[in-house]
Amino acid sequence: MAVAAPAISSRTQEWLALSLTPTLGPTRIKRVVQQFGGVEMVFRASLTELEAAGLQAVGAQSIALGESMKKAEEELQKAAEKGVQIISPDCKEYPQHLLEIYDPPAVIYVRGDVSTLDQPGIAVVGTRHPTPYGAGMAERLSCDLAARHLIIFSGMARGVDSAAHLGAMKGRGRTVAVFGTGVDVIYPRENQKLAEAIVASGGALISEFPMGTTPSPQNFPIRNRIISGLSSGVLVIEAGEYSGTRITARCALEQSRDVYAVPGNVTNKLSWGPNTLIKQGAKLVATWEDVWEELSSQVRLQLEPATDAESEGPGQASLLLDSPSTAPELSPKEKLVFRLIKADEAIHIDELVEKLDGKVSSSEIFSVLFELEMSNQIRQMPGKQYVRVF
């Protein structure tokens, strides 16, 4: 049995129709709507008037002959079948932050809680191939910020993005994933469970691309402006010189958003992005407080009542990873093993055995590693490599 399309306003359907019109992108749609004095007026215009307004023939004909509106009706049906909501700039749910940017999307496809899009949040972005240090900082900082009721925005990619989404949920906060595909196309595929968890935890999956849009390289840089546009600021964690993260940081600057960066090892090529941003004036971030103190007073007042009500706050991410005050309570042998394991560099089990020869037997090392892993103080990486958990 066919699923009925959700009830939406005629204007939202018109915005959707424009978004599906050939040769029309967000910037041109915005200009055309302004030229005609409203989205509804575009669909009342004749073919001649549309072409006179600068629309290419294929786009003008699609609107004038009703083809765009027919596509919109079909798209609404697809969205209904997947439980996806479509919002346009005329909807009260459309995030105000996004309306401020130069080229806001004509429509947003949303699966999950729409209200998360218009709440204060921070974008966390970085490389798809982070070091253990980068992945750990992304997860921990996102956890700390989300625990203080900031929404964590990111792009659902492998690496830093996925760590940020996971961290937000570990902090019992909410997170929003901005897709470079249709909102019904999970990419990468291994993030299927992550996507479901985001929705289940009160977050949202969003996209400006039509249902069923498959991964295309050009779509991901396009969606980056939405990640930065939704946020109060962008936090960069590990990015190479030619990383797509640079596009997000540039979008943030163009949109008058704050830019934050976690410094990295100068000999690591993935530190080029954040270290360069810091040299150019980005705020250096070591803990969640570094982001918090830069938020506007209005945003902090909005968030602090809920934060103050918490009886116990989460731990903190920090660059001071070996500080005695942050070390867990361990047995003497556990301390010997734990001290050799770093957060920013993996160590192989054979190296641990070699360094602890005469102090801790190999069987005891195996036992200690198991206990540390079970208590979530260390993490085992591929190939019997171990790193600390922040």
N, C-alpha and C positions, 0 to 999 in steps of 0.2 A: 504494500500500500504506500502511495506517495506521501511524503511528509510535507505538510503545509509550510510555506515560507513564513518567517516571523513577520509580524506587523511592524512596518517602519513607515516613517513619514514619506510623502511624495518627494520632498526635497532631498532626503537621503538617497532615495532611489535615483534621483536625477544626478546627484554627485557620483554615485556608483556608475551610472551610465557614462558620465564624462570620463571616469577613470578607465573605462573599458573601450574608449574611443581611440581608434588608430591615430598615431602621431601626436596625441595629447599627453603631456607629462604634467607633474604637479605645478610647475611654474607657469606653463601655458594655460592650464586650467584656471588657476588663480587669476591670471590676467584677463581671460575671456569672461569669467564670471563678473569681474569688476567692470569690464567694458559694457556688458549688457545690463548691469544693475541688479544682478541676482541670478542664481542658478536656474530658477524657473523660467526666466526670460530667454535664456539660451535656447531652451526647447520650444519656445514660441517663435523664434526667429526663422526666417525663410532661408533657403539655400544660398541665395544671393547675399543676404545680410551676413550669414556665417562666413562666407568666403571673403566678403568685404572687410570683416573683422580680422582677417589674416589667417584663418584656418586653412590648412591644406585641403585639397578637393576630397581626398578619401575620408578625412575626418568630418568635414562639413556634410558630406553625403550620408555618412553613417548616422549623424544626429538628425538631419532633416528627413530621412527616409524611415526613421524609427528603428534602425538596426542596433544602435547603441542601447536603446531602452529594452529591446528584446534580449540583448546580452545580459542586461542588469537583472531582468526577471529570471533568467536561467541561473545566474550567479547567486541570487537570493535562495533559490531552491537548493543549490549545492551547499550553501552555508547552513541552511536549516537542517539538512541531513546530517551535518557534522556537529551541530550544536554551536555554531559560530555566530557571533553577533557582529553586525556591521554598523559602524558609527561614522558620521560625517561632521564637518565643521558646524552644521546647524544643530547638532545634538548637544544637549547639556552635558553628556558624558565625555565629549571630546576634550582631551587635556588642554588646558589653557596655555601651559608651557609650550606646547607644540604649535599653537597658533602664532606664537611670537617669532618663529623662525621664518626665513625667507621663502622656503618652498615646502610648506606643510603638506602631507599626503591628503589627497581628496577624500579618501575613506581609509579607515583602519578596520581590519578584520581582527576580532578579539575572541579568544577562547579562554574563559576563566573570569575572574572578578574585574570588571571594567573600572571600578573605583580606584584600583591601585595605580592607574595611569596618571591620575591627577593629584597624587600625594607626593610630598617631598621625598626625593631620592637621589642616589649617587650612581653614576655609571662606572662600572669596573671593567676594564678592557686590557687586553694584552695578547701576547703571542699564543699560537696554537701549540707550541712545543716548549713549554716553560721548564726551567730547572726545578728541582724539588723546592728550592727556596722561593721561586716565583709562585708556584702553585700553592705552597703553604701560606704565603703572605696574602694571596688573593682570597683564599678560603677563610683565613682568620680575620682579616680586616672586614670582609663582607659579613662574617658572623657577628663581629662586634658592632658594626654599624646597623645591621638589620635588627639586632637585639634592642637597639635604641630607636626602633620604629622607622628608620629610613628604608625606603624601597630600594632594592638593588636591581639596577637595569644592566643587562648585558646581552650578548649576541648568540648565546647557545652553542658557540663553536667549541671545538676541542680545546683543551688547555686551560688558560686563565679564565675564559668565559664560564666554562663548566664548573671550575673550582669556585668561582664567585657565586653562581646559583646554588651550589651545594652548601657553601658557607652560610648564605642567607637563611637557608632552611634549617641548618644546624643551630643558628641563633634564634630559631622559632620566629623568624621574620618572614617577610614576603618578597618575592622577586619576580621580575618581568623579563621574559626572553623575547627579543626582537628578531624575527626571522628574515632571512634573505630568500626564502621560499614562500610558497603558500602556507598559511597557518596550519593546514592539514598535512603538510609534508615535513616530517621530522628529519632534520639534517644536522649533524651526521646521524646515521641510523642507530648507532649505539646509545644515543641520548634519548631513546624512546621512553625508558623508565624515568629519566630525569624530567622530561616534559610532563609526564603524567603526575609526577610528584609536585612539580611547580603548581599545577592547577589544583591538585588536592590540598595543598598547603595554603590556598587562598591567593596565589599569584595569578599571572596571566601569560598567555602566549599571544603575540600580536604580529601582524604583517600588513604591509600596504599592497602586497602582490595578490593577484586573484587566486582563488582556490585551485589547487592542483599544480601551481607553478613549481617546476623542478629546479634544482640548484644550477645557477648560471653564474659564472665568475663576476659578471658586471653588476649583479644584483646586490652583492654583499657590501661593496663600497657605498652604494646608493642608500642602503638601510642604515648606515652608520650615523647619518645626520639625525635619524629618529632616536637612536640610543642617546646621543648627546642632547638632543632637543628636549627629551622628556625629563632630563635630570637637572639638578642644581649645579652639578659639577661632574667632571670626568676624572677618574683615578686610573692612571696608567701603571701597569705592573709588567715589566719586561716586554720589550718590543725592539726588533731590529731596525736598521736604518731604512729599509724599504717596506716596513710592515704596514698592513692596512690600519693598524692602530693609530698611525700618524694621521690618517684621514679623519678618524674620530676626534683626535685632539685638535686638528685644524678646524673641524666643524664646531667644536666647543668654543674655540676662540672667536670664530665668526659670529656665533650665537650669543656671545657675551657670557659664557658659562665659565666657572672656575676650572682650572686644570691643576690636578695633583699628580705627584709621581713618587713611586717608591725607588730610592736609589739602589743601584746594583754594582756588582764587581766590575771595575773599569776594564778588566781583561776579557770580560764576557761580551760577545757581540750583541746579546740580547739586552744588555744594559745601555746600549747606545740611545735608544728612544727615551726612556725616563731620565737618564742623566743629562741628555741634551735639553729636554724640556725644563729641567731644574735650572740649568745654566741660563735658559731664556726667561726664567721668572716663575715657573710652576712651583707650587707649594710642595716642599719636601715632606713626605709622610712616613713616619715610623710607627705610629699607633693611631687608633681611631680618633683620639683627641685632636690630632693635627687636622683632621677633616672637620670635626665638630666645631672647633673654634673659628673656622672660616665661614660657617653657615651664617646666613643673615639672622638677625635677632628675631625676626618674624617667624622664620622656620624653626628656630630653637624653642621659642615659646610654644609653638604648635606641638612640638615633640616632647618637651620636658615634663609636662604633667604625667604622661604615661610612663616615662622613664623613671621619674621620682617614685612612682607607685610600686616599682619593683622592689622586692625585699632583698634580692640578691642579684647583682649584675654578673655578666660573663667575664671571663678572663680577657686579657688584652694581647693583641699582636704586637710584637716589638722587634726592633733590630738588636736589642740587647738580649740575645738568645741564651747566652751563657751566664746571665746574672744569677748569683746564688739565691737571691730572693725568689726567683721564679722556678728554681729547680724542684722537682717533685721529691717526696719522701721515699727514699730508696734504701735497700740494704747495701752494705759495703761492696759486695760483688756487682750488684746492679749499678751502683754509682760508677764503678770502674768501666763497665761496658757503655753506660749511657754517656759518659764524658767524651767517648771517642766518636759518638754518632752526632753528626751535625745536621742542621736544618737546611743548609744551602749546598751541601755536597754529599752524595751517597757514598757509603763505604761498603765494600764487599765483605762477606762473612769470613773469607780466608784472611783478609787483612786484620780483622778483629782477633782472630785466633793467633795470628803471628805477633801482634802487638801485646797481647795479654798472656803470651807464653810464660809459664812459670808462676803466674798470678791467679789465673782462672782457667780451669780445664775446658776443653772443647765441649764436652757434654754439658757443663755448667753454663757455658756461653749460649748454647742452643736453648737451654731452659730459660735463661734470663731474657733472651730475645723474644721468646714466646710470651713470657709474662709481660714484658714491656709493650709488645704488640697488642695483647689482649686488653691492656689498660689504656690503650690509645695514646701512648707516649711516643711510640715510634711507628713507622710504616714500612712494610717490606715492598721494595720495588722489584721489577723484573730482573732475573739473574742473581737472586740472593743478595741484593743491595738493600741497604737500610738507611733511612733518614728520620730525623726527628719530626714529630708532629708539633705544630705551634700550640 
